[in-house]
Amino acid sequence: MNDQPLNWKTPRTIFVNSMSDLFHEDVLEDFIALVFRVMKRATWHQFQVLTKRDERLVELAPRLPWPTNVWMGVSVENARAKYRIKSLQAIPAAVRFLSIEPLLESLGSINLTGIHWVIVGGGSGPGDRPMEEAWVQEIKTQCETANVPFFFKQWGGVNKKKAGRLLDGKTWEGVPVTV
């Protein structure tokens, strides 16, 4: 188990398993529990955990410690994936967030009850699928209505830097107020 965060004295935001999924079925429950214990001990850091494996998250959540410095999120890339939101709402994380990226279609109405943050972005790189502004606006409006911080990450595309981050002529960098 990597307890490296315990050695970092300056507070950081740490995206856990940024290139994988901590709740993947091949990750042992004992390992997940160890990761959560390290996060609980490293109170000066903020940890962000993101999964597409919402069923496993719900299954393991009652057996894991949920300190306030652990933010839990689910990926919701299209309307078919909205079911993950209900799973996220059922767990005891202090901060629950949606990573809506790459946004592939209109999501329609979203239940934001118990959601503390929404991140939206387009895909990037070769083979990227375009994102429509109307889809982003639909989510932003729902966040504003529900008083949920909205973060617009990027338009995406083959050259994401050229496409930029402006929506309505400005950047949107909402983040939750931590407890």
C-alpha positions as a printed NumPy array, in Angstrom:
array([[  0.   ,   0.   ,   0.   ],
       [  1.257,   3.434,  -0.905],
       [  1.09 ,   5.687,   2.147],
       [  3.033,   8.444,   0.366],
       [  0.394,  11.14 ,   1.099],
       [  1.265,  10.815,   4.793],
       [  4.775,  12.068,   3.949],
       [  3.577,  15.151,   2.052],
       [  3.365,  17.889,   4.674],
       [  1.984,  20.638,   2.43 ],
       [ -1.768,  20.179,   1.869],
       [ -2.703,  18.982,  -1.611],
       [ -5.719,  17.97 ,  -3.61 ],
       [ -5.095,  14.384,  -4.655],
       [ -7.062,  12.718,  -7.443],
       [ -6.943,   9.068,  -6.352],
       [ -6.439,   6.56 ,  -9.183],
       [ -6.663,   9.268, -11.837],
       [ -5.911,   6.733, -14.58 ],
       [ -7.912,   3.823, -13.163],
       [-10.923,   3.05 , -10.979],
       [-10.479,   2.283,  -7.273],
       [-13.824,   0.436,  -7.266],
       [-13.02 ,  -1.807, -10.245],
       [-14.023,  -5.41 ,  -9.554],
       [-10.379,  -6.56 ,  -9.751],
       [ -9.309,  -4.243,  -6.91 ],
       [ -9.394,  -6.15 ,  -3.633],
       [-11.658,  -4.815,  -0.91 ],
       [ -8.756,  -4.954,   1.555],
       [ -6.745,  -2.656,  -0.716],
       [ -9.644,  -0.194,  -1.006],
       [ -9.982,  -0.216,   2.797],
       [ -6.241,   0.526,   3.137],
       [ -6.551,   3.47 ,   0.734],
       [ -9.44 ,   4.86 ,   2.776],
       [ -7.502,   4.453,   6.026],
       [ -4.575,   6.425,   4.579],
       [ -6.953,   9.142,   3.379],
       [ -8.53 ,   9.274,   6.836],
       [ -5.12 ,   9.689,   8.477],
       [ -3.958,  12.372,   5.997],
       [ -6.472,  14.946,   7.224],
       [ -4.538,  17.902,   5.758],
       [ -5.121,  16.689,   2.171],
       [ -8.284,  16.629,   0.114],
       [ -8.842,  13.393,  -1.81 ],
       [-11.061,  13.089,  -4.872],
       [-12.175,   9.603,  -5.861],
       [-14.081,   9.01 ,  -9.1  ],
       [-15.74 ,   5.796, -10.236],
       [-17.97 ,   4.317, -12.894],
       [-18.482,   1.255, -10.669],
       [-21.386,   2.664,  -8.661],
       [-22.765,  -0.745,  -7.628],
       [-19.483,  -1.718,  -6.   ],
       [-19.26 ,   1.702,  -4.38 ],
       [-22.685,   1.22 ,  -2.765],
       [-21.775,  -2.32 ,  -1.699],
       [-18.521,  -1.299,   0.014],
       [-19.523,   2.141,   1.328],
       [-20.936,   0.914,   4.672],
       [-17.614,  -0.788,   5.472],
       [-15.402,   2.2  ,   4.655],
       [-14.526,   5.246,   6.765],
       [-15.806,   8.471,   5.183],
       [-13.762,  11.373,   6.56 ],
       [-14.703,  14.867,   5.417],
       [-11.524,  15.164,   3.31 ],
       [-12.682,  12.398,   0.927],
       [-14.796,  13.662,  -1.964],
       [-16.575,  10.909,  -3.91 ],
       [-17.776,  11.226,  -7.482],
       [-19.298,   9.232, -10.305],
       [-18.886,   9.627, -14.061],
       [-22.037,  10.473, -16.005],
       [-21.194,  10.764, -19.677],
       [-24.662,  10.239, -21.168],
       [-28.32 ,   9.865, -20.202],
       [-27.97 ,   6.079, -19.814],
       [-25.374,   6.626, -17.06 ],
       [-27.605,   8.885, -14.912],
       [-28.477,   5.862, -12.725],
       [-25.035,   6.291, -11.111],
       [-26.25 ,   9.529,  -9.504],
       [-28.753,   7.646,  -7.33 ],
       [-25.981,   5.337,  -6.139],
       [-23.779,   8.298,  -5.242],
       [-26.626,   9.922,  -3.334],
       [-26.891,   6.76 ,  -1.197],
       [-23.348,   6.874,   0.219],
       [-22.154,   8.87 ,   3.243],
       [-19.425,  10.977,   1.594],
       [-19.171,  14.547,   2.915],
       [-18.836,  15.834,  -0.652],
       [-20.45 ,  14.054,  -3.602],
       [-19.702,  15.174,  -7.147],
       [-20.587,  14.402, -10.741],
       [-17.938,  14.26 , -13.434],
       [-19.923,  14.82 , -16.602],
       [-17.117,  14.336, -19.076],
       [-16.9  ,  13.705, -21.813],
       [-20.452,  14.977, -22.178],
       [-21.785,  12.978, -25.118],
       [-25.427,  14.05 , -25.258],
       [-28.138,  15.988, -23.468],
       [-28.74 ,  14.535, -20.02 ],
       [-32.177,  16.078, -19.628],
       [-33.313,  16.608, -16.052],
       [-30.767,  15.678, -13.358],
       [-31.608,  14.993,  -9.712],
       [-29.003,  17.092,  -7.875],
       [-30.297,  16.33 ,  -4.377],
       [-27.286,  15.703,  -2.141],
       [-24.816,  16.551,  -4.916],
       [-22.221,  19.171,  -3.934],
       [-20.364,  19.775,  -7.198],
       [-20.745,  19.23 , -10.944],
       [-17.852,  19.187, -13.414],
       [-18.623,  19.3  , -17.154],
       [-16.259,  18.922, -20.075],
       [-15.885,  17.698, -23.611],
       [-13.683,  14.865, -24.777],
       [-10.309,  15.498, -26.316],
       [ -7.911,  13.947, -28.746],
       [ -8.3  ,  11.976, -31.958],
       [-11.732,  10.375, -32.335],
       [-13.255,  12.892, -29.932],
       [-17.023,  13.288, -30.168],
       [-18.305,  16.876, -30.311],
       [-20.187,  18.44 , -27.418],
       [-23.025,  20.891, -27.979],
       [-23.268,  24.154, -26.047],
       [-26.98 ,  23.571, -25.378],
       [-26.121,  20.412, -23.39 ],
       [-23.669,  22.339, -21.205],
       [-26.1  ,  25.226, -20.685],
       [-28.826,  22.767, -19.651],
       [-26.592,  21.394, -16.883],
       [-25.339,  24.823, -15.801],
       [-28.904,  26.093, -15.451],
       [-29.879,  23.094, -13.315],
       [-26.824,  23.645, -11.095],
       [-27.709,  27.316, -10.652],
       [-31.312,  26.427,  -9.768],
       [-30.153,  23.82 ,  -7.235],
       [-27.333,  26.043,  -5.896],
       [-24.713,  23.421,  -6.818],
       [-21.241,  24.715,  -7.778],
       [-20.583,  24.293, -11.518],
       [-17.102,  23.801, -12.983],
       [-16.668,  23.929, -16.76 ],
       [-13.442,  22.123, -17.557],
       [-13.097,  22.411, -21.337],
       [-14.807,  22.299, -24.716],
       [-12.437,  19.543, -25.758],
       [-11.705,  18.558, -29.322],
       [ -8.534,  17.528, -31.072],
       [ -6.84 ,  20.738, -29.872],
       [ -8.495,  21.331, -26.494],
       [ -6.302,  24.344, -25.668],
       [ -7.45 ,  26.105, -28.828],
       [-11.11 ,  25.322, -28.037],
       [-10.638,  26.787, -24.555],
       [-12.769,  26.908, -21.411],
       [-15.008,  29.926, -21.91 ],
       [-18.761,  29.499, -21.596],
       [-20.898,  32.631, -21.92 ],
       [-17.634,  34.564, -22.268],
       [-16.191,  33.519, -18.897],
       [-14.672,  30.64 , -16.987],
       [-16.812,  28.686, -14.545],
       [-14.757,  27.354, -11.643],
       [-17.264,  26.635,  -8.929],
       [-16.124,  24.355,  -6.123],
       [-17.956,  23.135,  -3.048],
       [-17.565,  24.861,   0.278],
       [-15.985,  22.232,   2.494],
       [-17.346,  21.407,   5.89 ]])
